[in-house]
Amino acid sequence: MAQDSTANFPSDLDIHPLASVSSDADARFDFAAQEGAIKTYGIAGRIWEASHAMLAYLDPSSPLEFDPLPPTFEPDPALGGRPITAIELGSGTGFVAARVAQWLRPERDVLIASDLPDVCPMLQGNLCDCRVVQVRALVWGSLEHVNVISEEFRLSKRDPSPTRLTHILCSDLIYFPALLAPLLRSLLHLTSPPFVDEVSPQPALVVLSYKIRSLAKETPFWSAFGLWFEFAPVLARRRIAPRTRPGDDEVHAEMWSRFRPGHDSDETFVLVATRRPESLWWRVPNDDQQLLVGVGASGSDLPKSDDQFEQLLLMGLEY
């Protein structure tokens, strides 16, 4: 079942704008702008906490170095880097897209900011000055919307001159149980044929920022997601400044540890995922409940689950 347009207005909706230095400095996303957007667009009108984690990872001027490297990082800007064609799911206010657009090159890159059709007017208003960004409707779970985007941006491998979809950005999207299966279904759509084929089986990398709010309600997503995708948390350490004089003391590299953009106790993750190659040919069930319990994964119709995220939590993943 596809994402419902009423999902942004749950019956118990009681949310307030998120105040932050970066958003408050921009009239499109400050406290007052969010307050008005929440009244009109509900949940989509608020900036959510994990969006800042996503931007902290993608910021090429970060004092940290990351493993894996963010797509916005260019070791030698003079060489130009590889073209980026990315799609952001659930773009909401466009806060993430607006910032990421500053780190991309309009002559080379494309960022597709997507959300429900009812939310797209807000996105278009907030992102109208971002040359690298295109706003499109994409209801989670809708293969029709994915196909329209694929055809327009020539993302299908069946196109005579295809453009490769390189990245999928998901910022703070894992929350409502009813939306977990549609979100996973869209991720499968965007990493399956015709976006890949047997000659070029390189699906887009999925970058997720996630804040734990109700683990019991959110765990079914990770249990199913891990069956189809391999994923790991982003690791970080401080950059080593090069020695400028022969007599300078040598600075040893820090150990890698899980990237925590906020306080050490903050349960926010940035993860990078890749589609399991063997899963490209598994049957994806049409029923949402079957998808969440693992039917079709591993080429079997038996229910199953993955424990990658559970193991990550248990280990604490300290390097």
KEFI-287875 format. One line per 4 residues: number of its first residue (from 1); for each residue x, y, z of N, C-alpha, C. Coordinates in nm, 3 decimals. Example, Ala and Ser with C-alpha at 12.3 -4.5 7.8 and 13.67 -1.06 7.14 Angstrom:
1	1.319,-0.569,0.780,1.230,-0.450,0.780,1.320,-0.330,0.780 ~ 1.285,-0.225,0.708,1.367,-0.106,0.714,1.290,0.003,0.787
***
This chain:
1	0.085,-0.119,0.000,0.000,0.000,0.000,0.089,0.125,0.000 ~ 0.053,0.222,-0.081,0.132,0.344,-0.091,0.104,0.436,0.027 ~ 0.194,0.529,0.047,0.184,0.630,0.153,0.058,0.712,0.134 ~ -0.017,0.734,0.241,-0.142,0.809,0.237,-0.114,0.957,0.257
5	-0.188,1.042,0.186,-0.166,1.187,0.196,-0.202,1.243,0.333 ~ -0.279,1.166,0.413,-0.315,1.212,0.547,-0.207,1.179,0.651 ~ -0.098,1.113,0.606,0.005,1.069,0.701,0.069,1.185,0.775 ~ 0.067,1.303,0.717,0.129,1.419,0.781,0.042,1.483,0.888
9	-0.080,1.432,0.904,-0.171,1.488,1.004,-0.231,1.376,1.090 ~ -0.148,1.308,1.171,-0.204,1.206,1.261,-0.297,1.271,1.362 ~ -0.386,1.190,1.418,-0.490,1.244,1.505,-0.434,1.309,1.630 ~ -0.318,1.261,1.676,-0.260,1.317,1.800,-0.146,1.414,1.772
13	-0.148,1.479,1.656,-0.039,1.568,1.617,-0.023,1.683,1.717 ~ 0.094,1.692,1.776,0.127,1.801,1.870,0.276,1.826,1.862 ~ 0.319,1.897,1.759,0.462,1.920,1.738,0.490,2.069,1.731 ~ 0.614,2.104,1.755,0.657,2.243,1.755,0.783,2.257,1.671
17	0.810,2.377,1.622,0.930,2.396,1.539,1.057,2.357,1.612 ~ 1.156,2.314,1.534,1.288,2.282,1.588,1.378,2.403,1.572 ~ 1.424,2.457,1.682,1.513,2.573,1.678,1.657,2.527,1.667 ~ 1.731,2.588,1.576,1.873,2.558,1.562,1.941,2.679,1.498
21	2.071,2.687,1.518,2.145,2.802,1.464,2.137,2.804,1.313 ~ 2.154,2.687,1.249,2.159,2.684,1.102,2.024,2.713,1.038 ~ 1.916,2.661,1.095,1.785,2.686,1.035,1.733,2.826,1.068 ~ 1.761,2.875,1.189,1.712,3.007,1.228,1.779,3.119,1.150
25	1.894,3.091,1.089,1.963,3.192,1.010,1.905,3.206,0.870 ~ 1.807,3.122,0.836,1.747,3.123,0.703,1.597,3.140,0.718 ~ 1.543,3.248,0.663,1.401,3.280,0.680,1.309,3.172,0.623 ~ 1.359,3.090,0.532,1.278,2.982,0.476,1.252,2.872,0.578
29	1.342,2.860,0.677,1.337,2.745,0.767,1.341,2.784,0.915 ~ 1.328,2.911,0.946,1.339,2.952,1.086,1.214,2.913,1.164 ~ 1.211,2.951,1.291,1.104,2.911,1.381,0.967,2.952,1.327 ~ 0.957,3.077,1.282,0.828,3.127,1.232,0.786,3.054,1.105
33	0.881,3.027,1.015,0.850,2.957,0.890,0.800,2.816,0.920 ~ 0.865,2.748,1.013,0.822,2.613,1.050,0.684,2.615,1.115 ~ 0.661,2.716,1.197,0.532,2.726,1.265,0.418,2.735,1.164 ~ 0.437,2.818,1.061,0.334,2.830,0.958,0.323,2.705,0.874
37	0.439,2.643,0.844,0.438,2.523,0.761,0.372,2.405,0.832 ~ 0.389,2.395,0.963,0.327,2.286,1.037,0.174,2.296,1.030 ~ 0.122,2.419,1.036,-0.023,2.437,1.027,-0.077,2.392,0.892 ~ 0.003,2.416,0.786,-0.044,2.383,0.651,-0.008,2.242,0.609
41	0.113,2.198,0.647,0.165,2.070,0.596,0.188,1.964,0.704 ~ 0.154,1.995,0.828,0.167,1.897,0.934,0.311,1.859,0.960 ~ 0.335,1.730,0.973,0.468,1.679,1.006,0.572,1.724,0.905 ~ 0.533,1.736,0.778,0.628,1.775,0.674,0.678,1.918,0.692
45	0.608,1.999,0.771,0.646,2.138,0.788,0.751,2.162,0.894 ~ 0.787,2.057,0.967,0.888,2.071,1.074,1.023,2.020,1.025 ~ 1.131,2.080,1.073,1.265,2.027,1.052,1.291,1.928,1.164 ~ 1.332,1.807,1.127,1.350,1.701,1.227,1.498,1.685,1.262
49	1.521,1.637,1.384,1.655,1.640,1.444,1.761,1.571,1.358 ~ 1.730,1.457,1.302,1.832,1.381,1.230,1.875,1.447,1.099 ~ 1.800,1.549,1.056,1.842,1.621,0.936,1.976,1.689,0.958 ~ 2.001,1.734,1.081,2.128,1.797,1.112,2.243,1.696,1.109
53	2.213,1.572,1.147,2.314,1.467,1.138,2.350,1.438,0.993 ~ 2.250,1.435,0.908,2.275,1.414,0.765,2.365,1.525,0.710 ~ 2.333,1.648,0.742,2.410,1.761,0.690,2.551,1.765,0.748 ~ 2.566,1.725,0.874,2.699,1.721,0.934,2.789,1.621,0.861
57	2.730,1.512,0.816,2.807,1.412,0.740,2.839,1.461,0.599 ~ 2.745,1.526,0.534,2.764,1.567,0.394,2.842,1.696,0.378 ~ 2.862,1.770,0.486,2.931,1.899,0.478,3.079,1.878,0.442 ~ 3.122,1.920,0.322,3.261,1.897,0.281,3.364,1.976,0.361
61	3.319,2.076,0.437,3.412,2.154,0.517,3.423,2.103,0.661 ~ 3.369,1.986,0.688,3.371,1.930,0.823,3.515,1.913,0.871 ~ 3.540,1.938,1.000,3.673,1.913,1.057,3.700,1.763,1.076 ~ 3.602,1.680,1.049,3.616,1.536,1.063,3.640,1.471,0.929
65	3.703,1.356,0.930,3.706,1.273,0.810,3.619,1.151,0.837 ~ 3.558,1.103,0.730,3.456,1.000,0.745,3.491,0.875,0.666 ~ 3.439,0.764,0.714,3.446,0.637,0.643,3.306,0.576,0.648 ~ 3.242,0.566,0.531,3.289,0.603,0.397,3.285,0.754,0.375
69	3.360,0.798,0.274,3.360,0.939,0.239,3.222,0.982,0.194 ~ 3.177,1.101,0.230,3.048,1.149,0.180,3.056,1.180,0.031 ~ 2.946,1.170,-0.041,2.949,1.197,-0.185,2.985,1.340,-0.220 ~ 2.968,1.431,-0.125,2.998,1.573,-0.151,3.145,1.605,-0.133
73	3.225,1.511,-0.084,3.368,1.537,-0.061,3.447,1.512,-0.188 ~ 3.526,1.612,-0.229,3.611,1.601,-0.347,3.756,1.619,-0.302 ~ 3.836,1.512,-0.304,3.976,1.525,-0.261,4.052,1.633,-0.338 ~ 4.022,1.646,-0.466,4.088,1.747,-0.549,3.981,1.816,-0.634
77	3.926,1.928,-0.585,3.818,1.996,-0.658,3.854,2.029,-0.802 ~ 3.982,2.047,-0.830,4.024,2.081,-0.966,3.993,1.969,-1.064 ~ 3.985,1.845,-1.014,3.958,1.732,-1.102,3.809,1.715,-1.129 ~ 3.727,1.784,-1.053,3.583,1.784,-1.083,3.502,1.678,-1.012
81	3.559,1.562,-0.981,3.483,1.458,-0.914,3.382,1.391,-1.006 ~ 3.313,1.292,-0.951,3.215,1.217,-1.029,3.078,1.286,-1.023 ~ 3.002,1.281,-1.132,2.867,1.341,-1.129,2.780,1.273,-1.025 ~ 2.697,1.352,-0.960,2.603,1.301,-0.860,2.462,1.320,-0.911
85	2.385,1.213,-0.913,2.242,1.221,-0.938,2.175,1.154,-0.819 ~ 2.116,1.236,-0.735,2.062,1.186,-0.608,1.914,1.219,-0.597 ~ 1.845,1.136,-0.521,1.705,1.164,-0.490,1.689,1.161,-0.339 ~ 1.621,1.261,-0.286,1.590,1.264,-0.143,1.444,1.226,-0.125
89	1.419,1.127,-0.042,1.283,1.088,-0.011,1.233,1.168,0.108 ~ 1.106,1.204,0.106,1.048,1.276,0.219,1.118,1.405,0.250 ~ 1.135,1.491,0.149,1.215,1.612,0.165,1.153,1.716,0.258 ~ 1.021,1.710,0.279,0.956,1.800,0.374,0.974,1.947,0.339
93	1.034,2.023,0.428,1.052,2.167,0.405,1.156,2.196,0.297 ~ 1.243,2.098,0.269,1.354,2.121,0.175,1.480,2.169,0.244 ~ 1.482,2.163,0.378,1.598,2.212,0.454,1.726,2.138,0.415 ~ 1.720,2.006,0.410,1.839,1.927,0.372,1.877,1.955,0.228
97	1.780,1.952,0.139,1.808,1.974,-0.004,1.871,2.111,-0.029 ~ 1.823,2.213,0.042,1.877,2.347,0.022,2.024,2.355,0.061 ~ 2.060,2.287,0.169,2.200,2.288,0.211,2.287,2.203,0.119 ~ 2.238,2.085,0.087,2.316,1.996,0.000,2.339,2.061,-0.136
101	2.242,2.136,-0.184,2.255,2.202,-0.314,2.376,2.294,-0.319 ~ 2.413,2.351,-0.206,2.530,2.441,-0.201,2.660,2.365,-0.226 ~ 2.659,2.234,-0.205,2.781,2.154,-0.217,2.786,2.076,-0.349 ~ 2.687,2.097,-0.434,2.683,2.029,-0.564,2.708,2.129,-0.677
105	2.732,2.077,-0.795,2.762,2.161,-0.911,2.647,2.154,-1.012 ~ 2.580,2.266,-1.037,2.464,2.265,-1.127,2.494,2.213,-1.267 ~ 2.616,2.236,-1.314,2.650,2.192,-1.450,2.675,2.041,-1.457 ~ 2.682,1.976,-1.342,2.718,1.835,-1.340,2.620,1.748,-1.263
109	2.562,1.802,-1.155,2.486,1.722,-1.060,2.337,1.756,-1.063 ~ 2.258,1.662,-1.013,2.114,1.681,-0.999,2.071,1.623,-0.865 ~ 1.991,1.699,-0.791,1.930,1.650,-0.668,1.779,1.660,-0.684 ~ 1.712,1.547,-0.677,1.566,1.543,-0.689,1.508,1.541,-0.548
113	1.442,1.649,-0.510,1.375,1.657,-0.380,1.232,1.609,-0.398 ~ 1.192,1.510,-0.322,1.061,1.449,-0.344,0.980,1.441,-0.216 ~ 0.850,1.443,-0.234,0.758,1.426,-0.122,0.618,1.404,-0.178 ~ 0.519,1.399,-0.091,0.380,1.386,-0.135,0.341,1.502,-0.226
117	0.251,1.480,-0.320,0.208,1.591,-0.408,0.163,1.714,-0.332 ~ 0.094,1.694,-0.216,0.045,1.806,-0.138,0.157,1.888,-0.075 ~ 0.276,1.828,-0.060,0.389,1.895,0.003,0.477,1.966,-0.099 ~ 0.468,1.925,-0.224,0.556,1.980,-0.328,0.548,2.132,-0.342
121	0.432,2.196,-0.324,0.431,2.343,-0.332,0.524,2.409,-0.230 ~ 0.531,2.353,-0.108,0.624,2.407,-0.009,0.768,2.388,-0.056 ~ 0.799,2.269,-0.108,0.933,2.243,-0.158,0.970,2.339,-0.271 ~ 0.877,2.357,-0.363,0.905,2.445,-0.477,0.930,2.588,-0.433
125	0.853,2.634,-0.335,0.872,2.770,-0.285,1.006,2.788,-0.215 ~ 1.045,2.688,-0.136,1.170,2.699,-0.060,1.294,2.672,-0.143 ~ 1.279,2.600,-0.254,1.396,2.559,-0.331,1.403,2.621,-0.470 ~ 1.320,2.722,-0.495,1.311,2.779,-0.629,1.442,2.842,-0.675
129	1.529,2.882,-0.584,1.656,2.944,-0.621,1.771,2.845,-0.627 ~ 1.743,2.719,-0.606,1.849,2.616,-0.608,1.856,2.552,-0.747 ~ 1.952,2.594,-0.825,1.960,2.549,-0.964,1.978,2.398,-0.978 ~ 2.043,2.337,-0.880,2.075,2.196,-0.891,1.958,2.106,-0.850
133	1.853,2.165,-0.790,1.744,2.086,-0.733,1.622,2.086,-0.825 ~ 1.564,1.967,-0.840,1.436,1.950,-0.908,1.337,1.890,-0.809 ~ 1.217,1.946,-0.802,1.115,1.897,-0.709,1.017,1.807,-0.784 ~ 0.994,1.689,-0.730,0.901,1.595,-0.793,0.820,1.523,-0.685
137	0.699,1.484,-0.721,0.614,1.406,-0.631,0.660,1.261,-0.631 ~ 0.670,1.205,-0.511,0.699,1.062,-0.499,0.632,1.013,-0.371 ~ 0.520,0.948,-0.388,0.451,0.886,-0.276,0.523,0.754,-0.247 ~ 0.560,0.732,-0.122,0.631,0.609,-0.088,0.545,0.487,-0.124
141	0.607,0.394,-0.190,0.538,0.273,-0.232,0.480,0.282,-0.371 ~ 0.483,0.400,-0.433,0.424,0.419,-0.565,0.525,0.390,-0.675 ~ 0.508,0.279,-0.742,0.594,0.246,-0.856,0.568,0.341,-0.972 ~ 0.446,0.388,-0.983,0.412,0.483,-1.090,0.496,0.610,-1.078
145	0.507,0.665,-0.959,0.586,0.787,-0.940,0.735,0.762,-0.967 ~ 0.783,0.647,-0.924,0.923,0.612,-0.950,0.949,0.602,-1.100 ~ 0.857,0.541,-1.172,0.874,0.525,-1.316,0.872,0.660,-1.389 ~ 0.787,0.751,-1.343,0.781,0.884,-1.405,0.915,0.956,-1.387
149	0.971,0.949,-1.267,1.100,1.013,-1.240,1.210,0.945,-1.320 ~ 1.206,0.813,-1.325,1.307,0.739,-1.402,1.307,0.779,-1.548 ~ 1.189,0.793,-1.607,1.179,0.829,-1.748,1.224,0.974,-1.770 ~ 1.180,1.065,-1.685,1.213,1.206,-1.705,1.363,1.231,-1.694
153	1.428,1.166,-1.597,1.571,1.192,-1.574,1.661,1.086,-1.638 ~ 1.602,1.001,-1.718,1.676,0.900,-1.795,1.759,0.811,-1.704 ~ 1.694,0.762,-1.600,1.763,0.681,-1.501,1.755,0.531,-1.530 ~ 1.674,0.494,-1.627,1.658,0.353,-1.660,1.775,0.305,-1.745
157	1.823,0.185,-1.715,1.930,0.126,-1.795,1.883,0.094,-1.937 ~ 1.751,0.098,-1.957,1.698,0.074,-2.092,1.705,0.198,-2.179 ~ 1.734,0.313,-2.118,1.749,0.436,-2.195,1.876,0.428,-2.280 ~ 1.872,0.479,-2.404,1.992,0.473,-2.490,2.114,0.541,-2.427
161	2.093,0.648,-2.351,2.204,0.718,-2.283,2.166,0.740,-2.136 ~ 2.169,0.633,-2.059,2.118,0.644,-1.921,2.207,0.726,-1.830 ~ 2.143,0.790,-1.731,2.213,0.857,-1.622,2.201,0.768,-1.499 ~ 2.310,0.748,-1.430,2.308,0.658,-1.315,2.259,0.731,-1.191
165	2.158,0.674,-1.125,2.118,0.723,-0.995,2.225,0.682,-0.895 ~ 2.292,0.779,-0.833,2.407,0.747,-0.750,2.375,0.738,-0.601 ~ 2.279,0.819,-0.552,2.254,0.822,-0.410,2.106,0.844,-0.380 ~ 2.062,0.787,-0.269,1.928,0.809,-0.215,1.945,0.861,-0.073
169	1.889,0.977,-0.043,1.903,1.038,0.088,1.773,1.022,0.167 ~ 1.785,0.975,0.289,1.668,0.954,0.376,1.698,1.015,0.511 ~ 1.637,1.126,0.541,1.666,1.199,0.664,1.548,1.194,0.759 ~ 1.564,1.118,0.867,1.463,1.110,0.973,1.327,1.066,0.920
173	1.324,0.954,0.849,1.201,0.907,0.787,1.140,0.785,0.856 ~ 1.211,0.727,0.952,1.167,0.601,1.011,1.098,0.631,1.143 ~ 0.965,0.636,1.140,0.891,0.672,1.261,0.756,0.603,1.268 ~ 0.661,0.631,1.177,0.527,0.575,1.186,0.525,0.431,1.134
177	0.473,0.336,1.212,0.467,0.197,1.167,0.398,0.179,1.032 ~ 0.295,0.257,1.006,0.220,0.242,0.880,0.302,0.283,0.758 ~ 0.409,0.360,0.780,0.489,0.409,0.668,0.616,0.328,0.644 ~ 0.645,0.232,0.732,0.771,0.158,0.722,0.776,0.074,0.594
181	0.670,0.002,0.564,0.669,-0.082,0.443,0.669,0.002,0.316 ~ 0.587,0.108,0.305,0.595,0.192,0.184,0.733,0.253,0.163 ~ 0.800,0.295,0.272,0.935,0.350,0.258,1.031,0.243,0.206 ~ 1.028,0.125,0.265,1.115,0.017,0.219,1.085,-0.018,0.074
185	0.958,-0.018,0.038,0.921,-0.051,-0.099,0.980,0.050,-0.197 ~ 0.977,0.178,-0.163,1.036,0.279,-0.252,1.187,0.260,-0.263 ~ 1.252,0.225,-0.154,1.396,0.200,-0.159,1.427,0.081,-0.249 ~ 1.342,-0.020,-0.244,1.359,-0.136,-0.333,1.333,-0.097,-0.478
189	1.228,-0.018,-0.501,1.201,0.028,-0.638,1.322,0.099,-0.697 ~ 1.382,0.188,-0.618,1.489,0.274,-0.669,1.624,0.204,-0.681 ~ 1.633,0.082,-0.628,1.759,0.008,-0.638,1.742,-0.124,-0.714 ~ 1.632,-0.136,-0.786,1.603,-0.256,-0.864,1.606,-0.222,-1.013
193	1.606,-0.324,-1.102,1.585,-0.295,-1.243,1.457,-0.214,-1.260 ~ 1.453,-0.113,-1.348,1.552,-0.083,-1.454,1.664,0.013,-1.412 ~ 1.676,0.045,-1.281,1.785,0.133,-1.238,1.920,0.061,-1.244 ~ 1.915,-0.071,-1.244,2.035,-0.153,-1.262,2.002,-0.262,-1.363
197	2.106,-0.326,-1.416,2.086,-0.442,-1.501,2.201,-0.539,-1.478 ~ 2.202,-0.648,-1.552,2.305,-0.749,-1.531,2.443,-0.700,-1.572 ~ 2.447,-0.601,-1.663,2.575,-0.547,-1.709,2.630,-0.447,-1.609 ~ 2.541,-0.364,-1.550,2.584,-0.260,-1.455,2.504,-0.274,-1.326
201	2.532,-0.379,-1.248,2.455,-0.400,-1.124,2.508,-0.317,-1.009 ~ 2.500,-0.185,-1.022,2.548,-0.093,-0.918,2.434,-0.004,-0.873 ~ 2.351,-0.052,-0.781,2.241,0.033,-0.732,2.294,0.154,-0.657 ~ 2.208,0.252,-0.643,2.244,0.373,-0.569,2.277,0.340,-0.424
205	2.371,0.416,-0.368,2.399,0.408,-0.225,2.286,0.479,-0.149 ~ 2.245,0.421,-0.040,2.141,0.480,0.044,2.207,0.539,0.168 ~ 2.185,0.668,0.190,2.238,0.735,0.309,2.119,0.769,0.399 ~ 2.121,0.716,0.522,2.010,0.737,0.614,2.059,0.805,0.741
209	1.989,0.908,0.783,2.008,0.961,0.917,1.884,0.924,0.997 ~ 1.906,0.877,1.119,1.797,0.817,1.195,1.813,0.847,1.343 ~ 1.707,0.892,1.404,1.704,0.915,1.549,1.604,0.818,1.611 ~ 1.653,0.742,1.709,1.564,0.648,1.776,1.462,0.725,1.860
213	1.335,0.693,1.839,1.228,0.753,1.919,1.146,0.645,1.990 ~ 1.104,0.546,1.916,1.032,0.433,1.975,1.086,0.308,1.908 ~ 1.190,0.251,1.967,1.261,0.141,1.902,1.170,0.023,1.873 ~ 1.078,-0.005,1.964,0.988,-0.119,1.943,0.904,-0.102,1.817
217	0.863,0.023,1.789,0.783,0.049,1.670,0.868,0.057,1.544 ~ 0.994,0.094,1.560,1.081,0.117,1.443,1.162,-0.006,1.403 ~ 1.179,-0.101,1.496,1.260,-0.219,1.469,1.212,-0.301,1.349 ~ 1.081,-0.315,1.324,1.040,-0.393,1.208,1.099,-0.343,1.076
221	1.122,-0.211,1.067,1.185,-0.160,0.944,1.325,-0.216,0.930 ~ 1.405,-0.208,1.037,1.544,-0.254,1.028,1.553,-0.404,1.009 ~ 1.460,-0.478,1.070,1.461,-0.623,1.055,1.435,-0.665,0.911 ~ 1.351,-0.588,0.841,1.323,-0.618,0.700,1.426,-0.554,0.608
225	1.465,-0.430,0.638,1.562,-0.358,0.555,1.692,-0.437,0.542 ~ 1.739,-0.495,0.653,1.865,-0.566,0.652,1.864,-0.694,0.571 ~ 1.746,-0.745,0.540,1.738,-0.863,0.453,1.775,-0.828,0.309 ~ 1.746,-0.705,0.270,1.764,-0.661,0.131,1.888,-0.573,0.113
229	1.934,-0.514,0.222,2.046,-0.420,0.216,2.151,-0.456,0.321 ~ 2.276,-0.439,0.287,2.384,-0.438,0.385,2.406,-0.294,0.428 ~ 2.424,-0.272,0.557,2.442,-0.134,0.601,2.538,-0.129,0.719 ~ 2.598,-0.011,0.737,2.692,0.009,0.846,2.688,0.156,0.885
233	2.718,0.186,1.011,2.721,0.326,1.053,2.842,0.398,0.996 ~ 2.827,0.525,0.973,2.940,0.609,0.932,3.036,0.622,1.050 ~ 3.164,0.609,1.021,3.268,0.626,1.122,3.336,0.762,1.101 ~ 3.391,0.816,1.208,3.452,0.949,1.199,3.575,0.958,1.289
237	3.664,1.049,1.253,3.776,1.087,1.338,3.821,1.225,1.293 ~ 3.893,1.294,1.379,3.940,1.428,1.344,4.046,1.421,1.236 ~ 4.039,1.518,1.144,4.139,1.524,1.038,4.277,1.554,1.097 ~ 4.378,1.500,1.033,4.515,1.526,1.073,4.569,1.642,0.991
241	4.608,1.748,1.058,4.666,1.863,0.987,4.806,1.826,0.939 ~ 4.838,1.853,0.813,4.971,1.820,0.763,5.079,1.902,0.833 ~ 5.195,1.840,0.853,5.308,1.912,0.914,5.358,2.018,0.815 ~ 5.370,2.139,0.863,5.413,2.249,0.775,5.562,2.278,0.786
245	5.626,2.231,0.896,5.770,2.253,0.913,5.837,2.122,0.954 ~ 5.962,2.104,0.915,6.031,1.978,0.945,6.036,1.944,1.093 ~ 6.040,2.045,1.178,6.053,2.019,1.321,5.922,1.993,1.393 ~ 5.809,2.005,1.323,5.679,1.985,1.387,5.665,1.841,1.436
249	5.600,1.825,1.551,5.576,1.690,1.603,5.478,1.616,1.513 ~ 5.501,1.489,1.498,5.410,1.407,1.418,5.281,1.382,1.497 ~ 5.169,1.402,1.431,5.039,1.381,1.494,4.983,1.247,1.446 ~ 4.954,1.161,1.542,4.903,1.029,1.507,4.751,1.033,1.488
253	4.707,0.953,1.397,4.563,0.948,1.367,4.485,0.892,1.485 ~ 4.367,0.949,1.507,4.278,0.895,1.609,4.218,0.764,1.561 ~ 4.166,0.689,1.655,4.092,0.568,1.620,3.956,0.608,1.561 ~ 3.907,0.528,1.469,3.774,0.551,1.415,3.670,0.516,1.521
257	3.561,0.592,1.525,3.448,0.560,1.610,3.319,0.599,1.539 ~ 3.208,0.547,1.590,3.081,0.580,1.523,3.057,0.730,1.528 ~ 3.017,0.784,1.415,2.990,0.927,1.404,2.870,0.964,1.489 ~ 2.893,1.051,1.586,2.787,1.102,1.673,2.784,1.254,1.658
261	2.696,1.306,1.575,2.697,1.450,1.549,2.653,1.535,1.667 ~ 2.583,1.476,1.762,2.539,1.551,1.879,2.614,1.507,2.002 ~ 2.545,1.498,2.113,2.603,1.452,2.238,2.631,1.302,2.228 ~ 2.729,1.254,2.303,2.765,1.112,2.299,2.648,1.021,2.333
265	2.556,1.070,2.415,2.441,0.989,2.454,2.326,0.998,2.353 ~ 2.343,1.080,2.251,2.237,1.101,2.152,2.222,0.976,2.066 ~ 2.102,0.923,2.058,2.078,0.800,1.982,2.043,0.834,1.837 ~ 2.135,0.902,1.771,2.118,0.937,1.630,2.227,0.868,1.550
269	2.188,0.811,1.438,2.280,0.735,1.355,2.282,0.793,1.214 ~ 2.398,0.786,1.151,2.407,0.805,1.006,2.461,0.673,0.950 ~ 2.386,0.616,0.859,2.420,0.485,0.805,2.427,0.491,0.654 ~ 2.512,0.408,0.597,2.522,0.396,0.452,2.490,0.251,0.416
273	2.401,0.234,0.320,2.352,0.101,0.285,2.371,0.075,0.136 ~ 2.394,-0.051,0.105,2.402,-0.096,-0.035,2.312,-0.217,-0.051 ~ 2.249,-0.226,-0.164,2.160,-0.338,-0.193,2.240,-0.467,-0.202 ~ 2.191,-0.572,-0.139,2.254,-0.702,-0.152,2.243,-0.748,-0.297
277	2.354,-0.779,-0.363,2.348,-0.813,-0.507,2.251,-0.927,-0.538 ~ 2.249,-1.029,-0.454,2.162,-1.143,-0.480,2.015,-1.107,-0.470 ~ 1.985,-0.999,-0.395,1.845,-0.962,-0.371,1.779,-0.897,-0.493 ~ 1.860,-0.857,-0.591,1.804,-0.791,-0.709,1.705,-0.880,-0.783
281	1.716,-1.008,-0.762,1.631,-1.101,-0.838,1.532,-1.173,-0.748 ~ 1.519,-1.131,-0.621,1.419,-1.189,-0.535,1.282,-1.127,-0.563 ~ 1.179,-1.200,-0.529,1.042,-1.149,-0.547,1.006,-1.056,-0.432 ~ 0.961,-0.936,-0.465,0.915,-0.841,-0.362,0.765,-0.857,-0.347
285	0.717,-0.898,-0.229,0.572,-0.920,-0.213,0.494,-0.790,-0.224 ~ 0.373,-0.800,-0.275,0.288,-0.682,-0.287,0.226,-0.641,-0.154 ~ 0.213,-0.735,-0.065,0.150,-0.707,0.065,0.252,-0.646,0.160 ~ 0.215,-0.534,0.224,0.307,-0.464,0.313,0.349,-0.548,0.433
289	0.254,-0.617,0.493,0.287,-0.697,0.611,0.383,-0.809,0.574 ~ 0.362,-0.871,0.459,0.454,-0.975,0.415,0.594,-0.919,0.391 ~ 0.602,-0.799,0.335,0.732,-0.736,0.311,0.806,-0.714,0.443 ~ 0.735,-0.669,0.546,0.799,-0.640,0.674,0.840,-0.766,0.750
293	0.777,-0.878,0.723,0.815,-1.001,0.794,0.910,-1.086,0.710 ~ 0.959,-1.032,0.598,1.066,-1.100,0.526,1.025,-1.195,0.418 ~ 0.897,-1.200,0.384,0.854,-1.286,0.273,0.920,-1.238,0.144 ~ 0.974,-1.332,0.068,1.041,-1.298,-0.059,1.191,-1.284,-0.045
297	1.238,-1.241,0.072,1.382,-1.226,0.094,1.449,-1.364,0.094 ~ 1.573,-1.367,0.047,1.650,-1.492,0.035,1.585,-1.590,-0.062 ~ 1.495,-1.538,-0.146,1.429,-1.623,-0.244,1.330,-1.719,-0.184 ~ 1.282,-1.690,-0.063,1.192,-1.779,0.008,1.067,-1.704,0.053
301	0.955,-1.774,0.055,0.830,-1.714,0.102,0.808,-1.734,0.251 ~ 0.908,-1.786,0.321,0.897,-1.802,0.465,0.929,-1.670,0.535 ~ 0.863,-1.638,0.646,0.898,-1.518,0.722,1.040,-1.527,0.777 ~ 1.107,-1.414,0.787,1.244,-1.411,0.839,1.277,-1.268,0.877
305	1.388,-1.248,0.947,1.428,-1.114,0.987,1.580,-1.106,0.992 ~ 1.631,-0.983,0.994,1.773,-0.957,0.998,1.806,-0.887,1.130 ~ 1.924,-0.915,1.186,1.959,-0.857,1.316,2.077,-0.761,1.309 ~ 2.108,-0.705,1.189,2.222,-0.614,1.179,2.208,-0.495,1.273
309	2.091,-0.434,1.275,2.075,-0.315,1.359,2.075,-0.352,1.507 ~ 2.017,-0.464,1.541,2.018,-0.509,1.679,2.161,-0.533,1.727 ~ 2.242,-0.596,1.641,2.382,-0.620,1.677,2.458,-0.489,1.693 ~ 2.426,-0.392,1.606,2.491,-0.263,1.615,2.464,-0.197,1.751
313	2.339,-0.206,1.796,2.303,-0.148,1.925,2.371,-0.221,2.040 ~ 2.375,-0.354,2.032,2.433,-0.433,2.140,2.582,-0.410,2.154 ~ 2.648,-0.397,2.039,2.793,-0.381,2.040,2.835,-0.239,2.077 ~ 2.747,-0.142,2.049,2.786,-0.003,2.066,2.878,0.042,1.956
317	2.932,-0.052,1.884,3.021,-0.030,1.769,3.125,0.076,1.797 ~ 3.206,0.054,1.896,3.317,0.143,1.926,3.444,0.084,1.866 ~ 3.515,0.163,1.788,3.639,0.117,1.726,3.758,0.179,1.794
***
